[in-house]
Amino acid sequence: MEILNGKWKMSIIACLCYKPMRYSELLKEVKGISGKMLSRELKDLEINELINRHVLNTAPVAVEYQITDYGKSLKQLTNTIADWGFIHRKRIISGMKLKT
């Protein structure tokens, strides 16, 4: 759990499970994360071999992040957590309607 702790790592992994993304794309996709925090989280995920960082041969130089095969093993976990979140939100909203 230490590797996946924090508010942002699961969101970053979930984004990268679907397609490789540039830093700026991740910054837009992961709502509320600061640039400094995104950089920190990406470095940590790279150290733990969950994502790869690729420098693209473009002008200006761009960087793309991609989930590793090892990181893909988390896709089922992220889907399960997302499904639970949808069910939980629905339950809370239904409970609020019953109380009013």
C-alpha positions as semicolon CSV with decimal commas, in nm:
position;residue;x (nm);y (nm);z (nm)
1;M;0,000;0,000;0,000
2;E;0,296;0,233;0,057
3;I;0,371;0,236;-0,318
4;L;0,014;0,342;-0,406
5;N;-0,045;0,578;-0,115
6;G;-0,158;0,933;-0,157
7;K;-0,433;1,110;-0,340
8;W;-0,298;1,103;-0,696
9;K;-0,116;0,780;-0,784
10;M;-0,424;0,572;-0,857
11;S;-0,567;0,845;-1,079
12;I;-0,241;0,869;-1,274
13;I;-0,222;0,492;-1,315
14;A;-0,586;0,477;-1,425
15;C;-0,521;0,742;-1,694
16;L;-0,213;0,565;-1,825
17;C;-0,388;0,225;-1,838
18;Y;-0,578;0,349;-2,142
19;K;-0,309;0,527;-2,340
20;P;0,036;0,686;-2,313
21;M;0,011;1,052;-2,219
22;R;0,231;1,358;-2,216
23;Y;0,292;1,549;-1,896
24;S;0,057;1,831;-2,000
25;E;-0,220;1,582;-2,083
26;L;-0,188;1,422;-1,741
27;L;-0,191;1,762;-1,575
28;K;-0,526;1,837;-1,743
29;E;-0,672;1,490;-1,690
30;V;-0,591;1,451;-1,318
31;K;-0,814;1,725;-1,181
32;G;-0,671;1,932;-0,898
33;I;-0,311;1,811;-0,907
34;S;-0,034;2,072;-0,916
35;G;0,255;2,049;-1,159
36;K;0,504;1,997;-0,877
37;M;0,298;1,714;-0,727
38;L;0,249;1,548;-1,066
39;S;0,626;1,551;-1,125
40;R;0,687;1,399;-0,782
41;E;0,425;1,126;-0,829
42;L;0,548;1,039;-1,180
43;K;0,905;1,001;-1,051
44;D;0,789;0,775;-0,771
45;L;0,582;0,559;-1,007
46;E;0,881;0,535;-1,242
47;I;1,114;0,430;-0,957
48;N;0,865;0,156;-0,866
49;E;0,859;0,039;-1,230
50;L;0,488;0,105;-1,276
51;I;0,539;0,357;-1,557
52;N;0,804;0,439;-1,818
53;R;0,917;0,785;-1,920
54;H;0,999;0,833;-2,290
55;V;1,166;1,145;-2,427
56;L;1,018;1,209;-2,771
57;N;1,230;1,326;-3,062
58;T;1,037;1,649;-3,116
59;A;1,110;2,019;-3,112
60;P;1,059;2,131;-2,844
61;V;1,143;1,809;-2,659
62;A;0,837;1,639;-2,513
63;V;0,805;1,357;-2,262
64;E;0,546;1,081;-2,273
65;Y;0,454;0,848;-1,989
66;Q;0,334;0,494;-2,043
67;I;0,221;0,219;-1,809
68;T;0,461;-0,078;-1,790
69;D;0,351;-0,438;-1,828
70;Y;0,404;-0,470;-1,453
71;G;0,191;-0,158;-1,396
72;K;-0,087;-0,306;-1,609
73;S;-0,138;-0,564;-1,336
74;L;-0,302;-0,280;-1,139
75;K;-0,572;-0,220;-1,402
76;Q;-0,814;-0,468;-1,248
77;L;-0,757;-0,309;-0,907
78;T;-0,821;0,045;-1,037
79;N;-1,137;-0,074;-1,216
80;T;-1,262;-0,242;-0,897
81;I;-1,198;0,071;-0,692
82;A;-1,373;0,288;-0,955
83;D;-1,674;0,053;-0,961
84;W;-1,693;0,065;-0,583
85;G;-1,677;0,445;-0,595
86;F;-1,971;0,466;-0,838
87;I;-2,180;0,231;-0,622
88;H;-2,086;0,421;-0,307
89;R;-2,175;0,759;-0,461
90;K;-2,510;0,622;-0,579
91;R;-2,580;0,485;-0,230
92;I;-2,493;0,815;-0,061
93;I;-2,704;1,017;-0,307
94;S;-3,001;0,780;-0,262
95;G;-2,967;0,810;0,117
96;M;-2,971;1,188;0,092
97;K;-3,292;1,178;-0,113
98;L;-3,460;0,955;0,146
99;K;-3,370;1,194;0,430
100;T;-3,525;1,499;0,263
